[in-house]
């Protein structure tokens, strides 16, 4: 496979990969439907893929995987690059594994949306109350003034406990519930619940996961499988994988420019670890087989977009109902309108567990005020846009924070949005 030459003695500050000259040699395709049959055009769909190819050439993502569904039909399902073996530090003659549309990826914070829907499903069943204090489910959680924190506060990142001690992420104790609950209970809020938006990168998922365990007697992975995955026939899209499946999951790589203070300090505070340390942790088999409700869901773009397609359709897919339409509407109730996030430092729009689109400032492209989904670290996004009949997902295994072509990621979302005309209001369930 011919590659673009790189001078081995010249340091690469962006930690880029080797990009083949002929991209078809590292491209694979799934089954795709005719876009013309669902109100899109073949040139527009190919334009989406052209943007992906240009983004891939930036050299910071060893693999990119994209799936776009329009009115239930898969109009784009492709992957480019390698799931293993083409990281910045990997030898040029080392073994590489081609990424395919079926390769599963670690989705990081995109996991939070699925966790939110699990909680909303249990609210629908009457097992959890949106406005019920967390301490009514987790004994001892009311210490240090946390008695007023509700499930809704946690879902909307307004509980005031955005961080957990770094030692709580001890992978040797990943399955120790007592240890985790002790750390959750010992947390001290920085403000009264509801007052500020402060993204809960890891803590909120553990809180919600424990609430689910307390009310069902089952871990959240089992509840997710029972309520959503098995009914939808999904192979992946769960918290972690079985040990025998570890080699199937794309390896993540630290790419892009190394960060320096104060940016690195701010990110470490938000994520609980430096970006490079986070990637090392995320590749650890103990992390990839455990249950981290805020960050270790593993899925493919095809499966993740299928999950969002079910939500776009109001909770029913091919005759199988997994959640009520009114429950989804409750989950999408706006809780923060482009409010400055005290953790992330930029304005976001949140519902009870989902990132929401907007007219101008939106992850999902302009004029997407009805879109919902969630971002994952970094350059991972899964979402639905009921106005356009879209459900889509973008997966990557390069983990850059800063690089010159970062705008191509957001540009890709705008390209996908622009390629799908709005559908009649009478055809929308949400």
Secondary structure, DSSP 8 states (H G I E B T S, - for coil): --B----TTS--TT-----BSSGGGGEEE-----GGGGT--HHHHHHHHHHHHHHHTTSS-SEEEEEEEETTEEEEEEEEEEEES-STTS-TTS--EE--TT--EE-GGGHHHHHHHHHHHHHHTTSS-TTSBGGGTSTTTTGGGTTT-BHHHHHTT-SS-----GGGG-GGGTT-HHHHHHHHHH---SS-TTS-----SSHHHHHHHHHHHHHHSS-HHHHHIIIIIHHHT-SS-EES--GGGGGGS---B--S----TTHHHHHHHHHSS-HHHHHHHHHSHHHHHS--TTT-EEE-HHHHHHHHHHHHTTSEETTEE-S-HHHHHHHT--SEEEEE-TTT-SEEEE-SS-EE--SSS-TT-SS-TTEEEEEETTTEEEEEEGGGTEEEEEEE-B--S--TTTHHHHHHHHHHHHTS----GGG---
